[in-house]
Amino acid sequence: MLPLARLPVMDERTIFSKIIDGDVPSETVWSDERAVTFLTIEPVTDGHALVVPREPVDQFVDADDDLLAHLSSVAAAVGRAQRAAWGAPRVGVVVAGFEVPHLHLHVLPLFDEGQIRLDAAREGVPAAEIAAAAARLRDALHRAGHGDRVVGR
């Protein structure tokens, strides 16, 4: 057995930190100095995005007011682009945080109130389908004047 001083250090970063750092691939659509937005691999609806602070804050109530205001502003911009891209009558925002211990806002286009259930997330969505949704959202963000924040193709 290795002495404690020689044990390898485990990577304690969350999956979101790894995505933000570029160590895990993602369909990132927005990046600025405080937040990153990418599409979830288990969407409830097409275009379902996660707005994540770069700072690894565990939960919503642990974030300072300035960060919460910024995340809300990003979520609103993403939501407006989702509404334009999918013609959704509403955009929902959910903050739960049970999946990953890193604050994140689920932002998703909604066509009825019953869709705002995270337990209804689709598993095994093909990567090509998520990439197509990301391209559609990026295009809508560009058209809305957020080209300087849009990431990806």
N, C-alpha and C positions, 0 to 999 in steps of 0.2 A: 504494500500500500504506500502511496506517495505521502510524504509529510504534508501537512496542511498548507504550508507556504508554497508548495509546488503543485498543488491541485489546479487543474485548468479552471479558469473563470468561466462560469456559465453566462451566456448572453441573456441578460434580463430585459432586453428591449421587447416591447410588444410587437405583434405582427404589424401594427400600424407604423411604429417607429421604423421597422425594417422596410416598409413600403416607402415611407417618406425619405429614408436614406438611400433608396434605390437598390436595396439588397433583395427585394422581392418584387417581381414584375406586377404592374397594375395598369389599369386604364385610368390614369390620372387625367383630369380635365381642367383643373385650376391649381395654381400655385402662387402664393404670395409670401411675404416675410413672416406671417403668423399662422397661415393655414394652408392645407392641401385638401383637394376634393378629388375623390376617385369613385368609380362605380364598384358597387359590391358584387361579389361573385355569387351571392345568393339573393337576387332581387325579388321584391314583392311585385313590383311593376317594372316595365322597361324604363330605363333611365334612372333607377333608384341609385342615389349617390350618397356618399358619406363625407361630411365636412369634418375634418380632423385638425386639431391644433398641432403645430409642429412640436410645441412643448408637451411632454408626456404627462398631462394632468390626468389623474385617475377618473374622476367623475365630475359631473356638471356642477355640483355644489362646492367643489374644491377650486374652481376656476375664478380668477378675479373678474370684476365687472367689465373691464376694458376688453379682455379676451372674449367674454361671452357676447359683448356687443359686436365685436369683429366677426365672430363665428356666425352670429345671427345675420349680419349684413351679407356675408358670403352665401349663407343658406338662401337668403332672399334672392340674390342675383342668380344663383343656380336654379332656384325654384321658378323664377320668371322665365328662364331659358327652357326649363323642362315643359312648362305650360305652353310656350310657343312651339317647341319641337314636337310635342305629342298631342297638342290640342286638349289637354286635360282641363276639366272645369275647376279643379282644385289642386293645390300642392300641399302635402302634409309634411310635418316635421315631427320626429319622434326622438326623444333622448331617453335611452334606457341604460345601456352600458353593461348588460350582463354578459355579452359575447366576448368583449375584449376590455381589459382594464385600462383603457385610454379613451378619454372623452371623445365622443363622436355624435354628430347629428345626422340622423337618417333623413334625407330629403327625397320625396318621391311624388311623381305625378299620380293623381288619384282620379278615378272615374266614378267611384262610389265610396261611401264611408266605411263599408266593410273591408276595404282593401288596407286599411291602416292597422294591420295586424302583422307584427314581425314574425309570429309563429307560422305565417302563411308564406314565408320566403321559399322560393323555388330552389331546389338543389340540383346540381349537375347541369346548369345552364351552359351550353357550349360557349367556349371562349370567343368564337366568331360572332355570336349574338351579342355578347357584352361589348365587344369591340365596335360593332355596328351602332349600338346605342351610345357609346362614348363619342363616336364620330358625329352622330346626330346632335348630341348635347354640345360638343365643341363648336359645331357650326352655329348653333343658336346663340352660344355665348359670344362668338365673334360678331354675329349680326347685332347683338345687343350692346356692342361697344366695349367688350371686355377682352379684346384680343391680346392685350399686354399681360393678362393673367392666364390665358389659355395655354395648356400644356398638351403636347402630343401632336399627332398628325393633323 
